Amino acid sequence: MKILLSTFISVLFFTTAYTQMQDKIFFGKQNLGVRPTDIYTMNGNGNNQNFIYSDGGHVSHLSVSEDGSKLVYTSEASSTGAREIFIMNTDGTNHQQITVNNDGLGSSNGRFYNDTKIWYSRNSLEWWEMNYDGTGQSQIKNWSSLGNQSWAFSFNKLRTKVTYSRGTGLPQALDIYIANIDLTNEIRLTNNGTYDDDPRFSPDGSMIVWQRAGANGTMNIMVMRSDGSNQQQLTNVPAQTFIQQPMFSSDGLKIYYNYNNGSQTDIYVMNVDGTSQTNITNTPTKNEYLYWVVKNTGTISGNVTSNGNPLQNVLIKLLDEYSMPIINFSNQFSDASGTYTFADVPTGNYQVMIVEPLGYKVDQNPKVTTVVGGQTSIVDFNLEKVVIQNMARSKGYWKHQFDVYVSNKGKAQETQEQLSNYINLVQSRYTPHFGFYAMLTTNEQWQEILSVKGNAGMREKAKSQLAALVLNVVSLKIGQYEVVTFDGKTAGDVITYVSELIQDGDINNDELAKDLAERVNNQTTIDAGLVNPMQNILYKFEQTNSTKPDAYLLVQNYPNPFNPSTKISWQSPVGSWQTLKIYDVLGNEVATLVNEFREAGSYEVEFDALEISSGAYLYKFQAGNFIDTKKMILLR
């Protein structure tokens, strides 16, 4: 069985576009045959190129601080005329030269160690440390004492490990090593008798990518696990061409690199398995050099309040600037302090939409915001209570309303349109939590549930009073936040607790359930200590986390890349026949993980890939008319 090629292409396009949209690339640009290099930034797809700075020299070995605010680089446009290290803000301001070492091979490869220190290389023989302003210089390691040179190194994100190349240098061998951050427990990862150089960690520290020199003046990209296992060559360039300075995308799913075709250098991107190699610059008459990749994302966060008080379990959705849902971001619920957060949001314009709980009106919905890389955009919502006075009505009142329209006799206070709207609100706001009235969609059915006689069972009586209470809330005759007990419990608390008492199956609780609902319907305050709901539910259109999902969702597998197993999660808002299948990149079915009817809910399965080869695969989830496909990487 095969999936449509168009489906596969669209999935690859979306995965690539979204991954690269998260990245911000710092790169150099120069005219062919001209030494000075200007510093630019762009998105991971090559768009939105912005000039930052030009110092009139050949800029190299640029890196960016963890917070994205500063960069360091090497240039010979210095006070000494030698290669020295410079620092500035990433917007090009506050530019300073911070070394004046005047070394023969120069000072280079500055790397931010923490928020105060920079490591760098001198003469490709020694590692040094200094403050951001160039003071406090001290030697970390003298590799020349071992008869070696070492200039290229990088840290893992936690700054617990360092990977680096060292050896006798050209024309002899360099190998890749890894060690603790204090250079203890050094392990040699490659021993190929060739020139292995410029290693970089993946974002999670599990993989290392580097460049390896080959025959006929070539240089290719290699990748391995950080313990040295599973070494693979990802590229195979023609003679007299070479690839340099590979580095991972911010999510670890792509690799960026420089490719020189013998006459011009451009920046490319590919999948971590070496597929889909794409030129993202390709500017005629220009060389473009990859320097550094940072996560080009920010955060959207805010508080949901009413009269200064936090509201919990309010649903917030993230939309794009055209009001379309963004499938990569799950809906968020405000926590006990009223706070919600969308993290790692790519830069750009968005709309944040709140789902108004029953009895509340939001000040503005949706709200427009702009995400800037490395910053938090604050979007707060203040909700106003719509119900001002408790106007709850008895079960008899609600029975009479439906009687009028069923028998066509008498006079009702509620219109037929209003009753139909109340029924819809019950189904959309209450039924997702408790299903007692899921099948009640007509006037006749509601008349029947409200007409329970005195000789009926206590559970039926409780359901009848609860039906009236739910109608009181959806019709805004009483707010779900209205305090109805002497110890501060609300009408919403009573709905939840009464529903739980009926649902627990214990007939001894049914009379209490009936009495509690009836007291609220009759506007009688309930004694303290009687209402103790297990859940905190805010009744609204979508369900809360404690119940079935509100939408279909296929989650990115984790870990990814993986070896040999990974977990795949999904959710479905309704029961349906569901399938989850694995395909290779040609559309051939590899495995069927799920093929059965499943109830509404959230699920997770583990995929064991021991029997298949490394590479890119697709997993496709289908439930009813919903279909979604995502990409994953098996890397041995």
VEXDREN-2710 file (C-alpha; in Angstrom, 1 decimal):
% VEXDREN-2710
k/r/px/py/pz
1/MET/0.0/0.0/0.0
2/LYS/1.3/3.5/-0.9
3/ILE/0.3/7.0/0.1
4/LEU/0.0/9.7/-2.5
5/LEU/3.3/11.3/-3.5
6/SER/1.5/14.7/-3.2
7/THR/0.8/13.9/0.4
8/PHE/4.4/13.0/1.0
9/ILE/5.7/16.2/-0.7
10/SER/3.3/18.4/1.3
11/VAL/4.4/16.8/4.5
12/LEU/8.1/17.3/3.7
13/PHE/7.4/20.9/2.7
14/PHE/5.6/21.7/5.9
15/THR/8.2/20.0/8.1
16/THR/11.0/21.8/6.3
17/ALA/9.3/25.2/6.3
18/TYR/8.3/25.0/9.9
19/THR/11.7/23.7/11.1
20/GLN/13.6/26.4/9.2
21/MET/11.1/29.1/10.2
22/GLN/12.3/28.5/13.8
23/ASP/15.9/29.3/12.9
24/LYS/17.8/32.5/12.6
25/ILE/21.1/32.3/10.7
26/PHE/24.1/34.6/11.1
27/PHE/26.1/34.6/7.9
28/GLY/28.7/36.5/6.0
29/LYS/28.4/37.9/2.5
30/GLN/31.2/39.1/0.2
31/ASN/31.7/39.9/-3.5
32/LEU/33.5/37.1/-5.4
33/GLY/37.3/37.7/-5.2
34/VAL/37.0/40.4/-2.5
35/ARG/38.2/39.8/1.0
36/PRO/35.9/42.0/3.2
37/THR/32.9/40.1/4.6
38/ASP/29.8/41.8/5.8
39/ILE/27.6/40.2/8.6
40/TYR/24.0/39.4/7.9
41/THR/21.1/37.5/9.4
42/MET/18.3/35.6/7.6
43/ASN/15.6/33.0/8.4
44/GLY/16.5/29.3/8.0
45/ASN/14.9/29.2/4.5
46/GLY/17.1/32.1/3.2
47/ASN/14.5/34.8/3.4
48/ASN/14.5/38.1/5.3
49/GLN/18.2/38.8/4.9
50/ASN/19.2/41.8/7.0
51/PHE/22.6/43.6/7.1
52/ILE/24.2/43.9/10.6
53/TYR/27.7/45.1/10.3
54/SER/30.8/45.5/8.2
55/ASP/34.3/46.0/9.7
56/GLY/36.2/46.0/6.4
57/GLY/38.0/42.7/7.2
58/HIS/37.4/39.1/6.5
59/VAL/35.0/38.0/9.2
60/SER/35.2/34.3/10.4
61/HIS/34.4/32.1/13.4
62/LEU/31.4/34.0/14.5
63/SER/29.2/32.7/17.4
64/VAL/26.2/34.0/19.3
65/SER/25.5/34.0/23.1
66/GLU/22.9/31.7/24.5
67/ASP/20.5/34.6/25.1
68/GLY/20.9/35.8/21.5
69/SER/22.0/39.3/22.6
70/LYS/25.7/39.3/21.7
71/LEU/28.1/37.8/19.1
72/VAL/31.9/37.4/18.8
73/TYR/33.9/37.0/15.6
74/THR/37.4/37.0/14.3
75/SER/38.8/39.6/11.8
76/GLU/42.2/41.0/10.7
77/ALA/40.7/44.5/10.5
78/SER/42.2/45.0/14.0
79/SER/44.5/47.4/15.7
80/THR/47.3/44.9/15.4
81/GLY/46.7/43.9/11.8
82/ALA/46.5/40.3/13.0
83/ARG/43.4/38.2/13.5
84/GLU/41.8/39.4/16.7
85/ILE/38.4/38.8/18.4
86/PHE/35.6/41.3/18.4
87/ILE/32.3/41.5/20.3
88/MET/29.1/43.4/19.7
89/ASN/25.4/43.3/20.2
90/THR/23.5/41.1/17.6
91/ASP/21.9/44.3/16.2
92/GLY/25.4/45.6/15.3
93/THR/25.7/48.1/18.1
94/ASN/28.4/48.4/20.8
95/HIS/31.2/47.0/18.6
96/GLN/34.5/46.4/20.4
97/GLN/37.9/44.7/19.8
98/ILE/38.6/42.5/22.9
99/THR/42.0/40.9/22.1
100/VAL/45.3/42.5/21.1
101/ASN/47.4/39.4/21.1
102/ASN/49.1/40.0/17.7
103/ASP/49.7/36.2/17.3
104/GLY/51.1/34.8/14.2
105/LEU/48.1/32.6/13.4
106/GLY/45.8/34.9/15.3
107/SER/43.2/34.7/18.0
108/SER/40.0/33.0/16.7
109/ASN/37.1/30.7/17.4
110/GLY/35.6/32.7/20.2
111/ARG/32.8/30.8/22.0
112/PHE/30.5/32.0/24.7
113/TYR/31.1/29.7/27.7
114/ASN/28.6/31.4/30.0
115/ASP/27.1/34.8/30.7
116/THR/30.5/36.3/31.6
117/LYS/33.2/34.2/30.0
118/ILE/34.4/33.5/26.4
119/TRP/36.8/30.7/25.3
120/TYR/39.0/31.1/22.3
121/SER/42.0/29.7/20.4
122/ARG/45.4/31.3/20.0
123/ASN/47.7/30.3/17.1
124/SER/45.6/27.2/16.7
125/LEU/47.8/25.7/19.5
126/GLU/46.3/27.0/22.8
127/TRP/42.8/27.5/24.4
128/TRP/42.2/30.6/26.4
129/GLU/39.5/32.1/28.5
130/MET/38.6/35.8/29.0
131/ASN/35.8/38.1/30.2
132/TYR/33.4/39.6/27.7
133/ASP/35.5/42.8/27.7
134/GLY/38.7/41.0/27.0
135/THR/40.1/41.2/30.6
136/GLY/41.0/38.3/32.8
137/GLN/42.7/36.3/30.1
138/SER/44.1/32.9/31.2
139/GLN/45.2/29.8/29.5
140/ILE/43.0/26.7/29.6
141/LYS/45.1/24.2/27.6
142/ASN/48.4/24.3/25.6
143/TRP/48.0/21.6/23.0
144/SER/51.4/22.3/21.5
145/SER/52.9/20.6/24.6
146/LEU/51.4/17.4/23.2
147/GLY/52.8/18.1/19.7
148/ASN/49.2/18.9/18.6
149/GLN/47.2/21.8/17.4
150/SER/43.5/22.4/18.2
151/TRP/41.5/25.4/17.2
152/ALA/37.9/24.1/16.6
153/PHE/35.8/23.3/19.6
154/SER/32.1/23.6/20.7
155/PHE/30.1/23.1/23.9
156/ASN/27.0/21.1/24.5
157/LYS/24.0/23.2/25.6
158/LEU/24.4/22.3/29.3
159/ARG/28.2/23.2/29.2
160/THR/29.1/19.9/30.7
161/LYS/30.9/18.6/27.6
162/VAL/33.2/19.9/24.9
163/THR/33.9/18.4/21.5
164/TYR/37.0/19.4/19.5
165/SER/39.5/18.4/16.8
166/ARG/43.1/17.9/17.6
167/GLY/46.2/16.3/16.0
168/THR/49.3/17.2/14.1
169/GLY/47.3/19.2/11.6
170/LEU/47.6/19.5/7.8
171/PRO/48.9/17.6/6.0
172/GLN/48.7/15.1/8.8
173/ALA/45.6/13.9/10.7
174/LEU/43.1/15.6/12.9
175/ASP/40.7/13.6/15.0
176/ILE/37.5/14.4/16.9
177/TYR/37.5/14.2/20.7
178/ILE/35.0/14.7/23.5
179/ALA/35.7/15.5/27.1
180/ASN/34.2/16.9/30.2
181/ILE/34.1/20.6/30.3
182/ASP/37.3/20.6/32.5
183/LEU/39.0/18.5/29.8
184/THR/39.0/15.3/32.0
185/ASN/37.8/12.0/30.7
186/GLU/39.0/12.7/27.1
187/ILE/37.7/10.2/24.5
188/ARG/38.9/9.9/21.0
189/LEU/35.8/9.6/18.7
190/THR/37.5/9.3/15.3
191/ASN/40.7/7.7/14.1
192/ASN/40.4/7.7/10.3
193/GLY/43.9/8.9/9.4
194/THR/42.4/11.9/7.7
195/TYR/41.5/15.5/8.5
196/ASP/38.4/15.6/10.8
197/ASP/37.6/19.1/11.9
198/ASP/35.0/21.6/13.3
199/PRO/32.7/19.4/15.3
200/ARG/29.4/20.7/16.6
201/PHE/26.9/19.2/19.0
202/SER/23.2/18.7/18.2
203/PRO/20.9/20.7/20.5
204/ASP/20.3/17.8/22.8
205/GLY/23.9/16.8/22.8
206/SER/23.3/13.3/21.6
207/MET/24.9/13.8/18.1
208/ILE/28.0/15.4/16.6
209/VAL/28.4/16.7/13.1
210/TRP/31.8/17.5/11.5
211/GLN/33.7/17.9/8.3
212/ARG/36.1/15.3/6.9
213/ALA/38.8/15.9/4.2
214/GLY/38.9/13.4/1.3
215/ALA/40.7/12.7/-1.9
216/ASN/41.0/15.2/-4.8
217/GLY/40.6/18.3/-2.6
218/THR/37.1/17.3/-1.4
219/MET/35.6/17.8/2.1
220/ASN/32.3/16.2/3.2
221/ILE/30.0/16.2/6.2
222/MET/30.0/13.4/8.7
223/VAL/27.6/12.7/11.6
224/MET/27.8/10.3/14.6
225/ARG/26.4/9.8/18.1
226/SER/28.3/11.7/20.8
227/ASP/29.9/8.4/22.0
228/GLY/31.5/8.0/18.5
229/SER/29.1/5.2/17.3
230/ASN/27.1/5.2/14.1
231/GLN/29.4/7.3/12.0
232/GLN/27.9/8.2/8.7
233/GLN/29.0/10.3/5.7
234/LEU/26.1/12.5/4.6
235/THR/27.5/14.1/1.5
236/ASN/29.6/13.1/-1.5
237/VAL/30.8/16.1/-3.4
238/PRO/32.8/16.1/-6.7
239/ALA/36.5/16.6/-6.9
240/GLN/37.9/20.1/-6.0
241/THR/34.7/21.0/-4.2
242/PHE/34.2/21.0/-0.5
243/ILE/31.7/21.5/2.4
244/GLN/32.6/23.2/5.6
245/GLN/31.2/24.4/9.0
246/PRO/28.2/22.1/9.3
247/MET/25.8/22.8/12.2
248/PHE/22.4/21.6/13.4
249/SER/19.2/23.5/13.2
250/SER/17.8/24.7/16.5
251/ASP/15.5/21.6/16.7
252/GLY/18.2/19.1/15.5
253/LEU/16.2/17.9/12.5
254/LYS/18.3/19.8/9.9
255/ILE/21.9/20.5/9.1
256/TYR/23.1/23.7/7.6
257/TYR/26.5/24.0/5.9
258/ASN/28.7/25.9/3.5
259/TYR/29.3/24.4/0.0
260/ASN/32.0/25.6/-2.3
261/ASN/31.5/24.4/-5.9
262/GLY/35.0/25.5/-7.0
263/SER/34.0/29.0/-7.8
264/GLN/31.4/30.2/-5.3
265/THR/30.3/29.4/-1.7
266/ASP/26.7/29.1/-0.8
267/ILE/24.7/28.0/2.3
268/TYR/22.8/24.8/2.1
269/VAL/20.4/22.9/4.3
270/MET/19.6/19.1/4.4
271/ASN/17.9/16.6/6.6
272/VAL/20.0/14.9/9.2
273/ASP/20.1/11.7/7.1
274/GLY/21.7/13.7/4.2
275/THR/18.5/13.9/2.0
276/SER/16.9/17.0/0.5
277/GLN/20.1/19.1/0.1
278/THR/18.9/22.6/-0.8
279/ASN/20.7/25.8/-1.6
280/ILE/19.1/28.6/0.5
281/THR/21.3/31.6/-0.7
282/ASN/22.6/31.2/-4.2
283/THR/23.2/34.9/-4.8
284/PRO/25.1/35.5/-8.1
285/THR/28.5/37.1/-7.8
286/LYS/28.4/36.6/-4.0
287/ASN/30.1/34.2/-1.6
288/GLU/27.9/33.5/1.5
289/TYR/29.3/31.8/4.6
290/LEU/27.4/30.2/7.4
291/TYR/28.4/31.3/10.8
292/TRP/25.9/30.4/13.5
293/VAL/22.3/29.2/13.9
294/VAL/20.1/30.2/16.8
295/LYS/16.5/29.5/17.6
296/ASN/14.4/32.3/16.0
297/THR/11.5/32.0/18.4
298/GLY/9.9/33.8/21.3
299/THR/7.2/33.3/23.8
300/ILE/3.6/34.4/24.1
301/SER/2.3/34.5/27.7
302/GLY/-0.3/36.2/29.7
303/ASN/-2.9/36.1/32.5
304/VAL/-6.6/35.5/32.4
305/THR/-8.4/37.4/35.2
306/SER/-11.8/38.7/36.2
307/ASN/-11.9/41.8/38.4
308/GLY/-8.3/41.2/39.3
309/ASN/-8.9/37.6/40.3
310/PRO/-7.2/34.8/38.3
311/LEU/-9.4/32.3/36.3
312/GLN/-8.2/28.7/36.0
313/ASN/-8.9/26.3/33.2
314/VAL/-9.8/28.9/30.6
315/LEU/-9.0/27.7/27.1
316/ILE/-6.6/29.8/24.9
317/LYS/-5.8/29.1/21.2
318/LEU/-2.9/30.4/19.1
319/LEU/-3.9/31.5/15.5
320/ASP/-1.8/32.8/12.7
321/GLU/-2.2/36.4/11.4
322/TYR/-5.0/35.2/9.1
323/SER/-7.0/33.7/12.0
324/MET/-6.1/30.1/11.1
325/PRO/-5.2/27.6/13.9
326/ILE/-1.6/26.6/14.1
327/ILE/-1.4/22.8/14.3
328/ASN/2.1/22.8/15.9
329/PHE/0.8/24.4/19.1
330/SER/-1.6/22.7/21.4
331/ASN/-4.4/24.7/23.0
332/GLN/-3.4/26.0/26.5
333/PHE/-5.4/26.2/29.7
334/SER/-4.8/28.9/32.3
335/ASP/-3.3/27.5/35.5
336/ALA/-4.3/28.3/39.1
337/SER/-2.7/31.7/38.9
338/GLY/-4.5/32.5/35.6
339/THR/-1.3/32.2/33.6
340/TYR/-0.9/30.5/30.2
341/THR/2.2/30.2/27.9
342/PHE/3.0/29.3/24.3
343/ALA/6.7/28.6/24.2
344/ASP/9.1/28.4/21.2
345/VAL/6.8/30.4/18.8
346/PRO/8.6/31.4/15.6
347/THR/8.9/35.1/15.0
348/GLY/6.0/36.8/13.2
349/ASN/2.5/38.1/13.7
350/TYR/-0.2/36.1/15.6
351/GLN/-3.6/36.2/17.1
352/VAL/-4.4/34.9/20.5
353/MET/-8.0/33.8/21.1
354/ILE/-9.7/32.9/24.3
355/VAL/-12.8/30.7/24.6
356/GLU/-15.2/32.6/26.8
357/PRO/-16.5/30.6/29.8
358/LEU/-20.2/30.7/30.4
359/GLY/-21.2/33.9/32.2
360/TYR/-18.1/35.9/31.1
361/LYS/-17.4/38.4/28.4
362/VAL/-13.8/39.1/27.3
363/ASP/-12.6/42.7/26.7
364/GLN/-11.2/41.9/23.2
365/ASN/-11.1/38.6/21.3
366/PRO/-8.8/37.7/19.5
367/LYS/-5.9/39.9/20.3
368/VAL/-3.1/40.6/17.9
369/THR/0.6/40.2/18.9
370/THR/4.0/40.1/17.3
371/VAL/6.7/37.6/18.4
372/VAL/10.3/38.8/18.5
373/GLY/13.1/36.3/18.8
374/GLY/14.3/35.7/22.4
375/GLN/11.5/37.9/23.8
376/THR/8.2/37.3/25.5
377/SER/5.0/38.9/24.1
378/ILE/2.5/39.6/26.9
379/VAL/-1.2/39.1/26.0
380/ASP/-3.6/39.4/28.9
381/PHE/-7.3/38.9/29.0
382/ASN/-9.7/40.5/31.4
383/LEU/-13.1/38.8/31.6
384/GLU/-16.2/40.6/32.8
385/LYS/-19.0/38.7/34.6
386/VAL/-22.2/38.9/32.6
387/VAL/-24.6/37.6/35.2
388/ILE/-25.0/40.3/37.9
389/GLN/-27.9/38.9/39.9
390/ASN/-28.9/35.3/40.9
391/MET/-32.1/34.7/38.9
392/ALA/-32.1/30.8/39.1
393/ARG/-35.4/29.1/38.3
394/SER/-36.9/26.0/39.8
395/LYS/-37.3/22.6/38.0
396/GLY/-41.0/23.4/37.6
397/TYR/-40.3/26.6/35.8
398/TRP/-38.1/24.8/33.2
399/LYS/-40.7/21.9/32.8
400/HIS/-43.3/24.5/32.1
401/GLN/-41.2/26.1/29.3
402/PHE/-40.9/22.8/27.4
403/ASP/-44.5/21.8/28.2
404/VAL/-45.8/24.9/26.3
405/TYR/-43.9/24.1/23.1
406/VAL/-44.7/20.3/23.2
407/SER/-48.4/20.7/23.9
408/ASN/-48.9/24.1/22.1
409/LYS/-50.8/25.3/25.2
410/GLY/-50.1/28.0/27.7
411/LYS/-47.6/30.8/27.7
412/ALA/-43.8/30.5/28.1
413/GLN/-41.3/33.0/29.3
414/GLU/-38.5/31.6/27.1
415/THR/-38.8/31.6/23.3
416/GLN/-38.4/28.5/21.2
417/GLU/-35.2/29.9/19.8
418/GLN/-33.9/30.4/23.3
419/LEU/-34.7/26.9/24.4
420/SER/-33.0/25.5/21.3
421/ASN/-29.9/27.6/22.0
422/TYR/-29.9/26.3/25.6
423/ILE/-30.0/22.7/24.4
424/ASN/-27.1/23.4/22.1
425/LEU/-25.1/25.0/24.9
426/VAL/-25.7/22.0/27.2
427/GLN/-24.3/19.7/24.5
428/SER/-21.3/21.9/23.8
429/ARG/-20.4/23.0/27.3
430/TYR/-21.7/20.4/29.8
431/THR/-21.9/17.2/27.8
432/PRO/-18.1/17.1/27.1
433/HIS/-17.6/16.6/30.9
434/PHE/-20.6/14.5/31.8
435/GLY/-22.8/12.6/29.4
436/PHE/-26.1/12.4/31.2
437/TYR/-27.9/14.5/28.6
438/ALA/-26.0/13.7/25.5
439/MET/-29.0/12.2/23.8
440/LEU/-31.4/14.9/24.8
441/THR/-31.8/17.1/21.7
442/THR/-35.5/17.8/21.4
443/ASN/-38.2/19.6/23.4
444/GLU/-39.9/16.3/24.1
445/GLN/-36.8/14.7/25.6
446/TRP/-36.1/17.7/27.8
447/GLN/-39.8/17.8/28.9
448/GLU/-39.5/14.1/29.9
449/ILE/-36.3/14.5/32.0
450/LEU/-37.8/17.5/33.8
451/SER/-41.1/15.7/34.4
452/VAL/-39.8/13.0/36.8
453/LYS/-42.5/12.1/39.3
454/GLY/-42.3/11.5/43.0
455/ASN/-42.4/7.7/42.7
456/ALA/-39.3/7.7/40.4
457/GLY/-35.9/6.5/41.7
458/MET/-33.7/9.0/43.6
459/ARG/-31.1/8.9/40.8
460/GLU/-33.7/10.0/38.2
461/LYS/-34.8/12.8/40.6
462/ALA/-31.2/13.9/41.0
463/LYS/-30.7/14.0/37.2
464/SER/-34.0/16.0/36.8
465/GLN/-32.9/18.7/39.3
466/LEU/-29.4/18.7/37.8
467/ALA/-30.9/19.3/34.3
468/ALA/-32.7/22.3/35.6
469/LEU/-29.5/23.6/37.3
470/VAL/-27.5/23.2/34.0
471/LEU/-30.3/25.1/32.2
472/ASN/-30.1/27.9/34.7
473/VAL/-26.3/28.2/34.1
474/VAL/-26.4/28.0/30.3
475/SER/-29.2/30.6/30.2
476/LEU/-27.1/32.9/32.4
477/LYS/-29.8/33.0/35.1
478/ILE/-27.0/32.2/37.5
479/GLY/-23.3/32.5/36.9
480/GLN/-21.2/29.5/37.4
481/TYR/-19.0/31.7/39.6
482/GLU/-22.0/32.6/41.8
483/VAL/-21.3/31.7/45.5
484/VAL/-24.1/29.4/46.7
485/THR/-22.7/27.9/49.9
486/PHE/-21.8/29.3/53.3
487/ASP/-18.1/28.2/52.7
488/GLY/-17.7/29.9/49.3
489/LYS/-18.4/27.1/46.8
490/THR/-20.0/28.3/43.5
491/ALA/-22.8/27.1/41.3
492/GLY/-20.2/25.6/38.9
493/ASP/-18.8/23.6/41.9
494/VAL/-22.3/22.3/42.6
495/ILE/-22.9/21.2/39.0
496/THR/-19.6/19.4/39.1
497/TYR/-20.1/17.8/42.5
498/VAL/-23.7/16.7/41.8
499/SER/-22.6/15.2/38.5
500/GLU/-19.8/13.3/40.3
501/LEU/-22.2/12.0/42.9
502/ILE/-24.6/10.7/40.2
503/GLN/-21.8/9.3/38.2
504/ASP/-20.1/7.3/41.0
505/GLY/-22.9/4.7/41.0
506/ASP/-23.4/4.8/44.8
507/ILE/-27.2/5.1/45.4
508/ASN/-26.5/6.5/48.9
509/ASN/-25.2/9.7/47.3
510/ASP/-28.2/10.3/45.0
511/GLU/-30.4/12.0/47.5
512/LEU/-27.7/14.5/48.4
513/ALA/-27.1/15.2/44.7
514/LYS/-30.8/15.9/44.2
515/ASP/-31.0/18.2/47.3
516/LEU/-27.9/20.2/46.4
517/ALA/-29.1/20.9/42.8
518/GLU/-32.6/21.7/44.1
519/ARG/-31.3/24.2/46.6
520/VAL/-29.4/26.2/44.0
521/ASN/-32.5/26.1/41.7
522/ASN/-34.6/27.5/44.5
523/GLN/-31.9/30.1/45.5
524/THR/-31.4/28.5/48.9
525/THR/-27.9/28.8/50.4
526/ILE/-26.2/25.4/51.0
527/ASP/-24.6/24.6/54.4
528/ALA/-20.8/24.6/54.6
529/GLY/-18.9/21.4/54.0
530/LEU/-21.4/19.7/51.7
531/VAL/-19.9/20.5/48.3
532/ASN/-16.5/19.0/47.6
533/PRO/-16.0/18.5/43.9
534/MET/-13.0/16.4/42.8
535/GLN/-12.5/18.4/39.6
536/ASN/-12.1/22.1/38.9
537/ILE/-14.2/22.6/35.8
538/LEU/-14.9/25.9/34.0
539/TYR/-17.8/25.2/31.7
540/LYS/-17.1/26.3/28.2
541/PHE/-17.2/25.1/24.6
542/GLU/-14.2/22.8/24.7
543/GLN/-13.3/20.2/27.2
544/THR/-10.8/20.5/30.0
545/ASN/-7.7/18.4/30.4
546/SER/-9.6/16.0/32.7
547/THR/-11.9/14.8/29.9
548/LYS/-11.7/13.7/26.3
549/PRO/-9.7/15.9/23.9
550/ASP/-11.4/18.8/22.0
551/ALA/-9.7/18.2/18.7
552/TYR/-7.8/15.7/16.6
553/LEU/-4.0/16.0/17.1
554/LEU/-1.0/13.9/16.0
555/VAL/2.1/14.7/18.0
556/GLN/5.7/14.7/16.8
557/ASN/7.4/11.5/17.8
558/TYR/9.9/11.6/20.6
559/PRO/12.8/11.2/20.6
560/ASN/13.5/12.3/17.0
561/PRO/15.9/11.3/15.6
562/PHE/15.7/7.9/17.3
563/ASN/17.4/4.6/17.7
564/PRO/16.0/2.0/17.9
565/SER/12.5/3.0/19.3
566/THR/10.4/6.1/19.6
567/LYS/7.0/7.0/21.0
568/ILE/4.1/8.4/18.9
569/SER/1.1/10.1/20.6
570/TRP/-2.3/11.3/19.3
571/GLN/-5.7/12.3/20.4
572/SER/-9.2/12.0/19.0
573/PRO/-12.3/13.9/20.3
574/VAL/-14.7/11.1/19.2
575/GLY/-14.7/7.4/19.0
576/SER/-13.8/6.1/15.6
577/TRP/-11.9/3.5/13.6
578/GLN/-8.3/4.6/13.9
579/THR/-5.2/3.6/12.0
580/LEU/-1.5/4.5/12.6
581/LYS/0.9/3.3/9.9
582/ILE/4.6/3.8/9.0
583/TYR/5.8/4.4/5.5
584/ASP/9.2/4.8/3.9
585/VAL/10.1/7.9/1.7
586/LEU/8.8/6.1/-1.4
587/GLY/5.4/5.6/0.1
588/ASN/5.8/1.9/0.9
589/GLU/4.0/0.7/4.0
590/VAL/6.5/-0.4/6.6
591/ALA/4.4/-1.2/9.6
592/THR/0.9/-0.9/11.0
593/LEU/0.8/0.1/14.7
594/VAL/-2.9/0.7/15.1
595/ASN/-5.9/-0.6/13.1
596/GLU/-9.0/-0.8/15.3
597/PHE/-11.9/1.2/16.8
598/ARG/-10.9/3.4/19.7
599/GLU/-12.9/5.6/22.0
600/ALA/-12.3/9.3/22.2
601/GLY/-9.2/10.0/24.2
602/SER/-5.4/10.4/24.1
603/TYR/-3.1/7.5/23.2
604/GLU/0.5/6.6/22.8
605/VAL/2.3/3.7/21.2
606/GLU/6.0/2.7/20.9
607/PHE/7.5/2.0/17.5
608/ASP/10.4/-0.4/17.5
609/ALA/12.6/0.0/14.4
610/LEU/15.1/-2.8/15.0
611/GLU/14.2/-4.5/11.7
612/ILE/14.5/-1.5/9.3
613/SER/17.4/0.6/8.0
614/SER/18.4/4.1/8.9
615/GLY/16.6/7.0/7.1
616/ALA/13.6/9.2/6.9
617/TYR/10.1/7.7/7.5
618/LEU/6.6/9.0/7.7
619/TYR/3.9/8.0/10.1
620/LYS/0.2/8.6/9.1
621/PHE/-2.7/8.8/11.5
622/GLN/-6.3/8.5/10.3
623/ALA/-9.5/8.7/12.3
624/GLY/-12.7/9.1/10.3
625/ASN/-12.1/11.9/7.8
626/PHE/-9.1/13.3/9.7
627/ILE/-5.7/12.5/8.3
628/ASP/-2.3/13.8/9.4
629/THR/1.2/12.7/8.6
630/LYS/4.5/13.6/10.2
631/LYS/8.2/12.8/9.5
632/MET/10.7/11.0/11.7
633/ILE/14.3/10.1/11.4
634/LEU/15.9/6.7/12.3
635/LEU/19.6/7.2/12.8
636/ARG/21.7/4.3/13.8
END
